[in-house]
Amino acid sequence: MLPETHTEVTETTESTEETGEVQETVSQETELPKWMAQNAGDNKTNERLSGFKTIDEVSNAYLKSADELAALKEGKVFVPGEDATDEEKKAFLTSIGVPEESSMYKKVDSTLPEGVGFTEDQFNSLREMAFTAGWTEKQFSAYQEWSDKETLAARENYSAVLTKGKAEAEKRMKEDWGSDYDTNLRYMQKGVKEFGGDDFLNKLGAAGNVPEVINFLVEKGRSGKNDTFLDGDLDNKTTLPKNQISYPSMKGM
């Protein structure tokens, strides 16, 4: 049995007296898949069906369409497969809440102190990462909230570590220095002042409670220029107010 064929005829015959040129009629024949012979009427030669080479391809396409339609009726989202087009993938991402551009991700109200958290460059980089990973707006917001919570917890833990280290350092200093505690404390505070005061202490962080650092600051203060405040206190052996005794606090100076 010969395969069905469909003939396309394009009327292109043209003759002019001026050129004497004649373009003959061109006839093109397209071989249709054999399975189409089983169809009735115009479906035997419908070129829209010729893209399916076997009856199995027709069956699979029908079942896939039926599943997608059923999912839509139930309010479900159809997940595109590996062979999906870019348009199908984009439509799916949009339907689940992924923005069309990375710049469309929104910044949530932060619970962090001013100056803490993502910088502008870091936030834009986070946007790019989220967009590449296909995060939804809801996921992006949830990550920001989680990040803020973890950052606050880390700061509180660090503060607790500093407080504990500060108390241990003060106890150790009193044991090591004995009656020279107040004097050495003044020298240490003078050394801190020469390095920049509170800004220097903030940079030191927990390292400010290390014995070697404390002793270095004491020697720095002892070898520094004369300070009337310090010298006067040393002469009178005046005890510093309580809020000045705990290193690394500089309050009261």
Backbone torsions as a table, in degrees:
resi	resn	phi	psi	omega
1	MET	NA	125.0	-178.3
2	LEU	-73.9	144.0	179.9
3	PRO	-68.6	150.5	176.6
4	GLU	-66.0	143.7	175.6
5	THR	-128.9	151.6	177.4
6	HIS	-122.6	127.6	-176.1
7	THR	-102.9	126.6	173.8
8	GLU	-104.8	125.9	-179.1
9	VAL	-116.6	124.7	178.6
10	THR	-110.1	121.8	-177.7
11	GLU	-80.6	102.3	-175.3
12	THR	-126.2	11.0	-179.8
13	THR	-67.7	126.7	-176.6
14	GLU	-146.9	133.9	-179.5
15	SER	-136.4	136.4	177.3
16	THR	-130.5	144.8	179.9
17	GLU	-71.7	-28.4	-175.1
18	GLU	-71.2	-41.9	-176.1
19	THR	-102.8	-24.1	-176.6
20	GLY	70.4	12.7	-178.5
21	GLU	-84.1	141.0	177.7
22	VAL	-129.5	123.7	177.0
23	GLN	-102.2	116.8	-174.6
24	GLU	-76.4	156.4	178.0
25	THR	-65.8	132.8	-179.2
26	VAL	-104.9	129.0	-179.7
27	SER	-114.5	126.2	178.4
28	GLN	-117.0	134.8	179.4
29	GLU	-115.7	128.7	179.4
30	THR	-109.7	125.0	179.7
31	GLU	-79.4	125.5	-178.1
32	LEU	-94.6	150.7	177.7
33	PRO	-57.7	144.7	-175.5
34	LYS	-61.4	-32.2	-175.4
35	TRP	-63.1	-25.0	-178.2
36	MET	-65.7	-18.5	178.8
37	ALA	-64.5	-20.4	-179.8
38	GLN	-78.7	-14.3	-177.7
39	ASN	-73.4	164.6	178.8
40	ALA	-106.1	151.1	173.7
41	GLY	58.7	-137.0	-176.5
42	ASP	-67.2	-17.8	179.6
43	ASN	-68.4	-14.2	175.6
44	LYS	-66.2	-28.4	-175.6
45	THR	-126.6	15.0	-179.3
46	ASN	-71.7	112.3	-174.7
47	GLU	-65.1	-21.8	178.0
48	ARG	-63.9	-23.3	179.0
49	LEU	-90.4	-13.2	-175.6
50	SER	-70.3	-13.0	177.7
51	GLY	-71.1	-20.0	176.5
52	PHE	-90.1	116.9	-175.1
53	LYS	-81.6	-23.8	179.7
54	THR	-134.8	163.8	178.6
55	ILE	-67.3	-27.4	177.5
56	ASP	-64.5	-38.6	178.3
57	GLU	-63.3	-37.5	177.4
58	VAL	-65.2	-43.5	-178.7
59	SER	-63.6	-44.9	-179.5
60	ASN	-63.8	-40.8	179.5
61	ALA	-64.6	-39.3	179.2
62	TYR	-65.0	-46.8	-178.7
63	LEU	-63.9	-38.9	179.0
64	LYS	-63.7	-44.9	179.5
65	SER	-63.8	-38.5	-179.8
66	ALA	-65.0	-40.8	179.2
67	ASP	-65.4	-42.7	-179.9
68	GLU	-63.3	-42.6	-179.5
69	LEU	-65.1	-40.7	179.3
70	ALA	-64.6	-39.8	179.7
71	ALA	-64.9	-40.7	178.9
72	LEU	-64.1	-39.6	180.0
73	LYS	-64.7	-31.2	-179.0
74	GLU	-90.8	3.6	179.3
75	GLY	78.9	15.1	179.9
76	LYS	-89.3	162.6	178.6
77	VAL	-105.9	129.4	179.3
78	PHE	-82.8	124.5	-179.9
79	VAL	-86.4	120.1	-178.8
80	PRO	-67.7	146.5	179.5
81	GLY	-85.5	-173.8	-178.3
82	GLU	-64.9	-27.7	-177.4
83	ASP	-91.2	9.2	-178.6
84	ALA	-68.3	151.1	178.3
85	THR	-77.7	164.9	178.1
86	ASP	-60.2	-36.8	179.8
87	GLU	-64.5	-40.9	179.8
88	GLU	-66.3	-40.5	179.4
89	LYS	-65.9	-42.7	-179.7
90	LYS	-64.5	-41.1	179.2
91	ALA	-62.7	-38.0	179.5
92	PHE	-65.9	-47.6	-179.1
93	LEU	-61.1	-41.0	178.9
94	THR	-64.0	-39.3	-177.0
95	SER	-66.4	-26.2	-179.1
96	ILE	-97.0	-1.0	173.7
97	GLY	108.5	12.4	176.1
98	VAL	-81.9	126.3	-178.7
99	PRO	-65.5	161.4	-178.0
100	GLU	-75.1	-24.5	179.0
101	GLU	-138.5	153.1	-178.9
102	SER	-62.4	-32.1	-177.9
103	SER	-68.3	-10.2	-177.8
104	MET	-85.8	-8.5	175.1
105	TYR	-66.3	135.5	-175.9
106	LYS	-98.4	151.6	178.2
107	LYS	-93.8	127.3	179.9
108	VAL	-79.2	161.2	176.2
109	ASP	-67.7	119.9	-175.1
110	SER	-83.1	145.9	176.7
111	THR	-98.3	4.5	-177.5
112	LEU	-84.6	154.8	175.8
113	PRO	-63.1	156.8	179.6
114	GLU	-60.3	135.8	-179.9
115	GLY	91.2	-4.5	179.4
116	VAL	-112.6	142.5	-179.8
117	GLY	113.6	-162.5	-176.4
118	PHE	-69.4	136.2	169.3
119	THR	-78.0	172.0	-179.7
120	GLU	-61.3	-42.7	179.7
121	ASP	-65.5	-40.8	179.2
122	GLN	-64.9	-39.4	-179.3
123	PHE	-66.9	-40.8	178.0
124	ASN	-65.7	-36.6	176.7
125	SER	-65.9	-38.7	176.9
126	LEU	-63.1	-39.6	177.5
127	ARG	-59.3	-46.4	-179.3
128	GLU	-62.0	-43.5	179.4
129	MET	-61.9	-44.9	-178.8
130	ALA	-63.9	-40.2	-179.2
131	PHE	-66.5	-42.3	178.5
132	THR	-63.5	-37.3	-179.5
133	ALA	-79.6	-9.6	179.6
134	GLY	77.8	33.0	178.6
135	TRP	-71.7	143.8	172.8
136	THR	-80.5	166.6	177.7
137	GLU	-61.0	-36.9	-179.7
138	LYS	-65.6	-41.7	178.8
139	GLN	-65.6	-39.7	-179.3
140	PHE	-63.8	-43.3	178.9
141	SER	-65.8	-40.3	-179.7
142	ALA	-63.8	-37.8	179.4
143	TYR	-66.0	-40.9	179.2
144	GLN	-61.8	-43.2	179.7
145	GLU	-64.2	-40.8	178.3
146	TRP	-64.4	-43.2	-179.6
147	SER	-61.2	-44.2	178.0
148	ASP	-60.8	-42.8	-178.5
149	LYS	-63.7	-44.1	-179.6
150	GLU	-67.5	-37.4	179.2
151	THR	-65.0	-43.3	178.0
152	LEU	-62.4	-42.2	179.9
153	ALA	-63.6	-40.3	179.6
154	ALA	-65.7	-39.6	178.9
155	ARG	-65.7	-41.6	179.4
156	GLU	-65.4	-39.5	178.9
157	ASN	-66.1	-41.2	179.5
158	TYR	-64.5	-39.7	178.4
159	SER	-63.1	-39.3	178.8
160	ALA	-65.7	-39.3	178.3
161	VAL	-63.5	-42.9	178.7
162	LEU	-62.4	-43.7	-178.8
163	THR	-62.5	-43.8	179.1
164	LYS	-65.2	-44.1	-179.8
165	GLY	-64.5	-35.1	179.2
166	LYS	-65.5	-42.4	-179.7
167	ALA	-66.9	-40.9	180.0
168	GLU	-66.7	-39.0	179.4
169	ALA	-64.7	-41.4	180.0
170	GLU	-63.9	-40.7	179.0
171	LYS	-63.8	-43.5	-179.4
172	ARG	-65.4	-38.9	179.4
173	MET	-63.7	-41.6	-179.7
174	LYS	-64.9	-38.1	179.9
175	GLU	-69.2	-42.3	-176.7
176	ASP	-74.4	-38.9	-172.7
177	TRP	-91.6	-23.7	179.2
178	GLY	56.5	-124.3	-177.3
179	SER	-70.3	-13.2	178.6
180	ASP	-89.5	7.6	-174.7
181	TYR	-57.1	-54.2	-177.5
182	ASP	-61.4	-40.4	-178.9
183	THR	-65.0	-49.1	180.0
184	ASN	-65.0	-32.5	178.7
185	LEU	-64.0	-39.9	178.5
186	ARG	-65.8	-41.7	177.3
187	TYR	-62.0	-41.1	-179.5
188	MET	-63.2	-44.3	179.7
189	GLN	-65.1	-33.8	176.3
190	LYS	-66.7	-41.0	177.4
191	GLY	-62.6	-41.1	177.5
192	VAL	-62.0	-42.6	-179.0
193	LYS	-61.1	-38.3	-179.5
194	GLU	-67.1	-26.1	-179.9
195	PHE	-90.9	-2.5	177.1
196	GLY	124.8	2.8	175.6
197	GLY	69.6	-133.3	-174.5
198	ASP	-60.6	-37.5	178.7
199	ASP	-60.1	-40.8	178.8
200	PHE	-65.2	-42.3	179.8
201	LEU	-63.7	-40.1	179.5
202	ASN	-62.6	-35.6	178.8
203	LYS	-73.3	-32.8	178.5
204	LEU	-66.4	-42.9	-178.5
205	GLY	59.3	-134.2	-177.4
206	ALA	-66.0	-22.9	-179.9
207	ALA	-63.3	-20.9	179.9
208	GLY	-68.2	-10.9	179.2
209	ASN	-98.8	1.3	179.6
210	VAL	-75.7	130.8	-177.2
211	PRO	-52.0	-43.0	-178.6
212	GLU	-62.4	-37.4	178.9
213	VAL	-68.2	-43.7	179.9
214	ILE	-60.5	-46.9	-179.7
215	ASN	-64.8	-36.0	177.5
216	PHE	-62.0	-43.4	-179.7
217	LEU	-66.6	-35.6	177.1
218	VAL	-62.5	-46.9	179.9
219	GLU	-65.5	-36.4	177.5
220	LYS	-62.6	-44.6	178.5
221	GLY	-66.8	-36.0	-178.6
222	ARG	-68.6	-35.3	-176.3
223	SER	-92.8	-2.1	-178.1
224	GLY	-76.7	-179.5	-179.0
225	LYS	-67.4	158.9	-179.3
226	ASN	-62.4	141.3	-179.4
227	ASP	-128.8	117.0	-176.5
228	THR	-59.2	-36.1	178.8
229	PHE	-62.4	-47.8	-177.8
230	LEU	-68.8	-48.2	-178.0
231	ASP	-60.3	-41.0	179.8
232	GLY	-62.4	-42.9	179.8
233	ASP	-65.8	-36.9	-179.2
234	LEU	-66.9	-39.3	-179.3
235	ASP	-65.5	-40.5	-176.1
236	ASN	-88.2	-9.0	-178.0
237	LYS	54.3	37.4	-178.2
238	THR	-72.7	137.0	177.5
239	THR	-80.8	131.3	-179.2
240	LEU	-69.7	151.5	174.2
241	PRO	-56.7	156.2	-175.3
242	LYS	-55.7	-37.9	-175.5
243	ASN	-75.0	-1.1	177.5
244	GLN	-106.3	-9.1	-174.6
245	ILE	-80.8	-34.2	-175.8
246	SER	-77.8	111.9	173.0
247	TYR	-77.2	141.5	9.1
248	PRO	-98.6	25.0	-179.3
249	SER	-65.4	136.1	177.4
250	MET	-110.4	7.5	-177.8
251	LYS	-63.6	140.6	178.0
252	GLY	96.4	-11.1	-179.8
253	MET	-82.3	NA	NA
